[in-house]
């Protein structure tokens, strides 16, 4: 986000900061959609609560063993309650990621490798990165992005199914390299 802010301010001047803010708002909205679709944090909380119930079902010998097990179970539940309630409001993966210091620029930086190692720290964000990094970059799509004149659509191309169109675009850029 810092790089986006930098580039927007270089290209657009004062107007660039509002554009960078719009990108940040859009990224937050997209992140929120991923949280709704993939609620990994809820699974973690459920695992904690299911572990707390397992200690109370054990049977001991004699009447005092049951009392000790029950007391231990209550203490265990209390410790979990403290862990959940004493923690400050948790920040999202996105906010934690953006607060990290920027890595120094490197020619041999590999984004895929970095996300593989950082995936455990940022589970939702790594899923977003995986989805975005899986999008093939094509020569045709970059040309189309800068072509502003209206053109008639080719009838054969319009009738193609999305899967076939994707295959054609990907193979076209692959074919031009070989």
N, C-alpha and C positions, 0 to 999 in steps of 0.2 A: 504494500500500500504506500510505503514511503516513496518507492520508485515511481508509482503512478502519480502521486502528488508532485514529485519533482518534474516529471515529463509534462504534466498538464500545466504547471506554472511556467515552464520554458516555452511551450507552444502557444498557450492562450493568455499568459500573463495573469492578471488579477482574476479573470474569469475562470482560470484553470482550477483554482481551489474549490469552486462550487462544483465543477465537473468531477474532481477527485472525490468530493463528499458524496456526490450522486453514485459514484462507483462503489464507495464504501457502504452506502445504504443498500444498494442492490446486492452486494455480497452478503450483508447481514440477512437480508430477506431470503436469499438462496440458502444460506447456512441454516436458518430457521426451518425451511422446508425439509432439509436433510435431517434435522433433528426430529421432526415429526415423522418422517418416513422410516428412520432408523434409530429408535430410542434406546441406544446402548446403555445410557446411564440408568434407565429404569431397571434393566436386567441386573445391574450391579447391586442396586438397592434390594431387589428381590432376593438375590443370593445371600445378602447379609441377614435378612429377616428369616430365611429358611434355616440358616446355620444356627440361629439363636434358639430355635425350637427343638433342636436335636438333643440338647443336654437334658431337657426335662423328662424325656421318655425313658431314660435309663433306670433300671431297677437295681437297688442296692440290697444289702443284707441288713435286716433289722429296721426298726422304726427311725433310728437316727440317721441311717444312710440316706433314706429318702429325704429327710429334712436338709441334710448337707447338700445333696444334689439339687434340691429346690433352691436353696440359698445361693449356690454357685450359679444356677441358671438365672436367677434374678440379678446377681452381680454382673454376669456376662451381658444380660440385656441392658443393664444400666450403663455399662462401658460403651456399648454400641450407641445408646441414646446420646451419651456425651460426645462421642465422635461425630455423630450427625448434627447435633444441635450447637456444639461449640465452634464448629467451623464457620468462618465468615462466608458470606454469599459466594458461591462458586462461580467462577468466570467460565464462559464458554471456551471451547477449544479455539475458536477464532480469535477471541480476545487474548488468550494466553499466547497464541502463536504470534499475533501482531505485537505483543509487548516484548518478545524476545529480541535481542540485539541482531542487527542485520549481519549476515555472514559476509566476510570479505570476498570481493569479486575474484573468481578463479576461472581460467580457461577450461580446466578439466572437470568442472562441477557437473555432477550427474544428478538431475532432479529425481529420476526414478529411484536411484539408490538411496538418496536422502529421505524420500518419502517411505521407503521400505523400512528404514531404521527408525524414523520418527512416527511411524504409524501407531505405535502403542501409546505415545503421549497425546496424540491428536486423532482419536479414532474417527470422528465424524469428518473432520477436515481431510484426513487421508483418503476417506471414501470419495469425497469431492474431487480431490486431486487425481485419484485413480480414474474417475469418470472423465475429467477434462483432459488428462494426458492420453487417454485412449482415443481421442478424436484425431483422425489422421489429418495432417496438414497437407494440403494439396496445392499445386501450382495453379490449377484452374480456379479454385475458390478465392485465392488472393487476387487474381486478375478480375474476377467478377465483382469483388468488393469495391474496386476503384472505377469500374465502368459505370458511368452515370447516365448515359444516353439510353432512351427507351429502344428496345429491339423486339422484333416479332419472335415469338417462341417457336422453336422447331416442333412440329406435330409429333414426330417420333419420340422426342425427349419428353414431351408433356405426358404422353401415355405410358411411360415406363413406371413400373412399381418402384417404391423407395429402395428396396434391397438391390435391385438391378442398377438403379441410378448410382447408389453408393459404390457398387462394384466397378462401374464404369469410371467414376471420378477417381477412385483409388488406383485402378489399373492404368489410367491415362497418365497420372503423374509417375507411376512406376515405369511404364513403358518409355516415357520420354528420357528417363535416366539410363536406360539400357539400350 
